Every structure is written in C-alpha cells, then in structure tokens.
Amino acid sequence: MKACQIDSDCILIQPDCSDCEFDSINKNYLDKFLENKETYCNENKPKVMCNSVFNGEIKCIENKCILE
C-alpha cells in the first residue's frame, strides 16, 4: 500500500479513527483503505476527537510513501 514511483503516487491519510495521526499510502489503495477504516471505526468508536493540521510534505523515497 505504500509502494510508489513518484511523489504524486502518494496521498495523505489519517489512519486513526479519531484523526489524530497522519500517514501516507499509494493513492490507488485509497478506496480500499477508506472502506476498511469505516468498518473498523464503526466497530471501535473513537473516545477522543482531534483537530490536527498536517504541516509536512508527502514524498516517495526509495519507492515508499513517507511523510517529511
């Protein structure tokens, strides 16, 4: 899900149900990720909600999506 060739292959996601964290995956996997996240979050309701702002860059480094 994190494999990439160029920076534009990657997309920012919030993997945590309470949206307190950030990660990056290949955008081709976004639909599957969101489907899994919705199912997981419906079964594991968040106890805390966050209002986070991402202040970095999404990069493809050594064929892997990362956040800098």
Secondary structure as GFF3:
##gff-version 3
##sequence-region A 1 68
A	DSSP	three_ten_helix	7	9	.	.	.	ID=ss1
A	DSSP	beta_strand	10	13	.	.	.	ID=ss2
A	DSSP	beta_strand	23	26	.	.	.	ID=ss3
A	DSSP	three_ten_helix	27	29	.	.	.	ID=ss4
A	DSSP	alpha_helix	30	43	.	.	.	ID=ss5
A	DSSP	beta_strand	58	61	.	.	.	ID=ss6
A	DSSP	beta_strand	64	67	.	.	.	ID=ss7
###
